[in-house]
Amino acid sequence: MTKPGAPASPCIRLCRIDPASGLCVGCLRSLDEIARWSAMTPAQQQDVLDALPARKAPR
């Protein structure tokens, strides 16, 4: 459930952690970010969302 004014979770139900990066291959969040998502403030959630495009870039 999304808090009023909070961004929606980026989860796409493709939950698998990449061992090399430590990020979910579906949403690109870390295990810590996934676990804390519902307790984060909307601003913290937006910070995570803002970081996702850079994580998508090839390394």
Order of alpha helices (4+ residues) and beta strands (2+ residues): alpha-alpha
